[in-house]
């Protein structure tokens, strides 16, 4: 797991130093995504792992697909099997755990299984992403909140959120949400 955290950190540092047309400093990037300078520094050095929310904010900030942060094993097979013990796991700000089930940087797609406690949210207010997001609720319930509407999803429901749509996700009720989250198609 430590190597994976270091890989994500190196990728973030490279984005900041090499692919940052504004030449923003560590402090400026940290402030833009809601991290302290010390925390972002630790993430870039691979000392700590970013939360899933932080990783998605950084992907938005650098205008890259979330898939680009994960190591991709080049598979020459037509079918790729990923056993649970081999999946990369990311902890979120609310105690949620996401497992990377599949990642393909060539098609800018990452598929994750999330176990998310009640009360968890994708943010305090509406936000946009530079890529599409799809969620399938396996267990529990959640709300998809848009500017002028709100949708309640329960087990078996799914939602597609097009890139650049202001939204917020909220796990409501008193049950843990288990879902499949797909991030794809950077605009």
C-alpha positions as CSV (number, residue, x, y, z in Angstrom):
1,X,0.0,0.0,0.0
2,X,2.9,2.4,0.8
3,X,4.2,2.2,-2.8
4,X,0.7,3.1,-4.1
5,X,0.6,6.2,-1.8
6,X,4.0,7.2,-3.0
7,X,2.9,6.8,-6.6
8,X,-0.1,9.1,-6.1
9,X,2.2,11.6,-4.3
10,X,4.8,11.6,-7.1
11,X,2.0,12.0,-9.7
12,X,0.6,15.0,-7.8
13,X,4.0,16.6,-7.3
14,X,4.8,16.2,-11.0
15,X,1.5,17.8,-12.0
16,X,2.2,20.8,-9.8
17,X,5.8,21.2,-10.9
18,X,5.6,20.2,-14.6
19,X,2.0,20.6,-15.8
20,X,1.0,23.7,-13.9
21,X,0.8,26.6,-16.5
22,X,0.2,29.2,-13.7
23,X,3.3,27.9,-11.8
24,X,1.3,27.8,-8.6
25,X,3.1,27.2,-5.4
26,X,2.3,24.3,-3.0
27,X,0.6,26.8,-0.7
28,X,-1.6,28.1,-3.6
29,X,-2.6,24.6,-4.8
30,X,-3.4,23.6,-1.2
31,X,-5.6,26.6,-0.6
32,X,-7.4,26.0,-3.9
33,X,-8.4,22.4,-3.0
34,X,-9.0,22.9,0.8
35,X,-5.8,21.3,2.2
36,X,-3.2,22.9,4.5
37,X,0.2,23.4,2.9
38,X,1.6,20.8,5.4
39,X,-1.0,18.2,4.4
40,X,-0.5,18.6,0.7
41,X,3.3,18.4,1.2
42,X,2.9,15.1,3.1
43,X,0.6,13.8,0.3
44,X,3.1,14.8,-2.4
45,X,5.9,13.1,-0.5
46,X,3.8,9.9,0.0
47,X,3.8,10.2,3.8
48,X,0.0,10.2,3.9
49,X,-2.8,9.2,1.5
50,X,-5.3,11.8,0.3
51,X,-8.9,11.2,1.0
52,X,-11.1,10.3,-2.0
53,X,-12.7,13.7,-1.8
54,X,-9.3,15.3,-1.8
55,X,-8.2,13.2,-4.8
56,X,-11.3,14.2,-6.7
57,X,-10.7,17.9,-5.9
58,X,-7.1,17.6,-7.1
59,X,-8.2,15.9,-10.3
60,X,-10.7,18.7,-10.9
61,X,-8.0,21.3,-10.1
62,X,-5.4,19.8,-12.5
63,X,-8.1,19.0,-15.0
64,X,-7.1,15.3,-15.2
65,X,-9.1,12.1,-14.9
66,X,-9.1,10.5,-11.4
67,X,-7.9,7.4,-13.2
68,X,-4.6,9.0,-13.8
69,X,-3.7,8.8,-10.1
70,X,-3.8,5.0,-10.0
71,X,-1.1,2.7,-11.3
72,X,-2.4,0.8,-14.3
73,X,-1.1,-2.7,-14.9
74,X,-0.9,-3.3,-18.7
75,X,-3.0,-6.3,-19.4
76,X,-2.7,-8.0,-22.7
77,X,-5.7,-10.2,-21.8
78,X,-9.2,-9.7,-23.1
79,X,-10.5,-10.3,-19.6
80,X,-9.0,-8.8,-16.5
81,X,-9.6,-10.2,-13.0
82,X,-8.9,-8.1,-9.9
83,X,-9.2,-10.0,-6.6
84,X,-10.2,-8.0,-3.5
85,X,-6.8,-8.5,-1.9
86,X,-5.1,-6.8,-4.9
87,X,-7.4,-3.7,-5.0
88,X,-6.1,-0.3,-4.0
89,X,-8.1,1.1,-1.0
90,X,-8.6,4.8,-0.3
91,X,-10.1,6.2,2.9
92,X,-12.2,9.2,2.9
93,X,-12.9,12.2,5.2
94,X,-16.0,10.6,6.7
95,X,-14.6,7.1,7.3
96,X,-15.7,5.8,3.9
97,X,-13.5,3.3,2.1
98,X,-13.2,3.1,-1.7
99,X,-11.6,0.1,-3.5
100,X,-10.3,0.6,-7.0
101,X,-12.0,-2.2,-8.9
102,X,-10.7,-1.2,-12.4
103,X,-8.6,1.6,-13.8
104,X,-7.8,2.4,-17.4
105,X,-6.0,5.7,-18.1
106,X,-6.3,5.2,-21.9
107,X,-10.1,5.6,-21.7
108,X,-10.0,7.9,-18.6
109,X,-12.1,5.5,-16.5
110,X,-11.9,4.4,-12.9
111,X,-14.4,2.1,-11.2
112,X,-14.6,2.0,-7.5
113,X,-16.6,0.1,-4.8
114,X,-17.5,2.5,-2.0
115,X,-18.6,1.7,1.6
116,X,-19.8,5.0,2.9
117,X,-21.2,5.7,6.4
118,X,-24.4,7.7,7.0
119,X,-24.0,11.5,7.0
120,X,-21.1,11.4,4.5
121,X,-21.3,14.0,1.7
122,X,-19.3,14.9,-1.4
123,X,-19.1,18.5,-0.1
124,X,-20.8,21.2,2.0
125,X,-22.1,22.8,-1.1
126,X,-22.7,22.1,-4.8
127,X,-19.6,21.4,-6.8
128,X,-18.8,20.5,-10.4
129,X,-16.4,17.9,-11.8
130,X,-14.5,18.0,-15.2
131,X,-15.6,14.4,-15.9
132,X,-18.8,12.3,-15.8
133,X,-19.8,10.4,-12.6
134,X,-22.0,7.4,-12.3
135,X,-23.2,5.8,-9.1
136,X,-25.1,2.5,-8.5
137,X,-26.6,2.0,-5.0
138,X,-26.1,-1.7,-4.0
139,X,-27.2,-1.2,-0.3
140,X,-28.5,1.8,1.6
141,X,-29.7,5.1,0.3
142,X,-28.4,8.5,-0.8
143,X,-29.5,11.8,-2.2
144,X,-28.3,13.5,-5.4
145,X,-28.8,17.2,-4.8
146,X,-28.8,19.6,-7.8
147,X,-29.5,23.4,-8.0
148,X,-33.2,23.1,-8.4
149,X,-34.0,19.4,-7.6
150,X,-33.2,16.5,-5.3
151,X,-33.3,12.8,-6.0
152,X,-33.5,10.0,-3.5
153,X,-31.7,6.8,-4.5
154,X,-32.2,3.5,-2.9
155,X,-30.8,0.0,-3.4
156,X,-30.9,-0.8,-7.1
157,X,-31.1,2.8,-8.3
158,X,-28.4,4.5,-10.2
159,X,-27.5,8.1,-11.3
160,X,-25.4,9.6,-14.1
161,X,-24.0,13.0,-13.5
162,X,-22.7,14.7,-16.6
163,X,-19.5,16.7,-16.4
164,X,-19.8,20.3,-15.2
165,X,-23.2,19.7,-13.6
166,X,-23.3,21.4,-10.1
167,X,-24.3,18.6,-7.6
168,X,-23.8,17.2,-4.2
169,X,-24.1,13.6,-2.9
170,X,-25.4,12.9,0.6
171,X,-25.7,9.5,2.3
172,X,-28.9,9.9,4.3
173,X,-30.7,7.6,6.7
174,X,-29.0,5.4,9.3
175,X,-27.5,2.7,7.1
176,X,-24.1,2.4,5.4
177,X,-24.2,3.0,1.7
178,X,-22.5,0.3,-0.5
179,X,-22.2,1.5,-4.1
180,X,-20.3,1.4,-7.3
181,X,-18.8,4.7,-8.4
182,X,-17.5,5.2,-12.0
183,X,-15.5,8.3,-13.0
184,X,-14.9,8.7,-16.7
185,X,-14.8,10.8,-19.8
186,X,-12.8,13.9,-18.9
187,X,-14.4,16.7,-20.9
